[in-house]
Amino acid sequence: MPKALLDFMGFKFFFWSNEEKRMHIHVCKGDPRPNATKFWITADEVELAYNDDSISAEDLNKIKKYIYANRNTIIARWVKYFGL
């Protein structure tokens, strides 16, 4: 599971290999796992897919803004890792 971004607020941001073709990023505290909170990424938007970690709405909002601000980096790292 390659890191997609630097840790933020104690959360880890990572890709889960070959899980889904739609571009996305997982977020969690602790060890990375495939069912961690997930956000879908597009060139224009960040959308919460699911929040299985029960991250608070306040933290989700901050995380979404952090992901949105860094989406170009995420996209570049996704393409480099998955070769798409």
C-alpha positions, 0 to 999 in steps of 0.5 A, spaced: 500 500 500 503 506 497 502 512 501 498 517 497 500 523 501 503 525 507 500 524 514 495 529 516 491 530 523 494 523 524 491 520 518 494 515 513 493 516 506 494 510 501 492 506 495 490 499 496 493 495 490 488 493 485 482 494 489 478 498 484 479 501 477 476 508 479 481 513 482 480 513 489 484 514 496 483 510 503 484 514 509 485 511 516 489 511 523 493 505 525 495 500 520 492 501 513 486 496 511 482 495 505 476 497 508 478 504 511 474 510 509 475 511 502 474 518 497 473 517 490 478 522 486 477 526 479 480 532 476 475 536 479 472 533 485 473 529 491 467 525 494 466 520 500 465 513 498 464 510 505 466 512 512 467 505 515 472 508 520 466 512 523 471 518 522 467 525 525 463 529 520 468 535 522 474 531 521 471 528 514 471 535 512 478 537 513 480 531 510 476 532 504 479 539 503 486 536 504 485 531 499 482 536 494 488 541 495 492 535 493 488 532 488 493 533 483 499 530 487 494 524 488 492 523 481 500 523 479 502 518 484 496 514 482 498 514 474 505 512 476 503 507 481 498 503 477 500 505 470 494 508 467 
